[in-house]
Amino acid sequence: MAINTESQKRKTIAETDSYLAWTAEEADGETTFHLELNNVTVHFFTEEWQEFIELARALVEQADK
């Protein structure tokens, strides 16, 4: 997925040395979410992102036990 900064507004959600989570407001007004994990980037629409966040919370909960 090419990043067209003229038609998208990017916002960093969080980042570490190796990972980055960011959003982009697309030209059509839709917000997309992106995870850059080393050399892999995963793209999400809003509904998919919400489900991913549920999964991440469950992972954290299990890791804390």
N, C-alpha and C positions, 0 to 999 in steps of 0.2 A: 504494500500500500504506500503510495508516494505521499509525501507531506507537502501540500500546497499552502504555504503560509499566507498567501494573499487571500485565499478563500476560507481559511481555518484560523481560529484563535486557540492556541495551545495553552494549557495550564498544568504545571507540575503538581501532582498530588503528594508524592513522596519519592525519595530516592536514597540509595546507598551507593557505595563504590561500584557495585556490580549491577544494580537493579534500578529501574525507573518506572513509576506509574504516572500516567498523564492523561488528560482529557483534551479533546478537540471539539470545538463547535464547528460543525460542518456548514457548508454554504446553504444547505436547505434548513438549517436551524436545529438539526438533530445533534445531540451530544454523543460522542463515542469515547470509549475508554480503552487505554492501551497499557500493556505491561511489557517492558523490555527486560528480558531475563538473559543476560549475556548476549549471545548471538541469536536469540529467538524473541520475536515480538508477537504477542497475542492481542487480538483486537476484539472488543466487545461492544454490542449495542447495550442500551440502558438495562433492558430486562435481563440480559445475560450477565451484566456486571453485578446486578443485585443478587443474582443467584450465586455468582462467584464469591461475593462478600459473605453470604451465608455459609458457604463452604469454608472460607478462610476463618471465620469465627468458630466454626465447629472444630477445625484443626487446632486452633489456639486453645480452645477449651480442653480438648483431649491431651494436648501437650502439657497442660498445666496440672494434670492429674498425677 
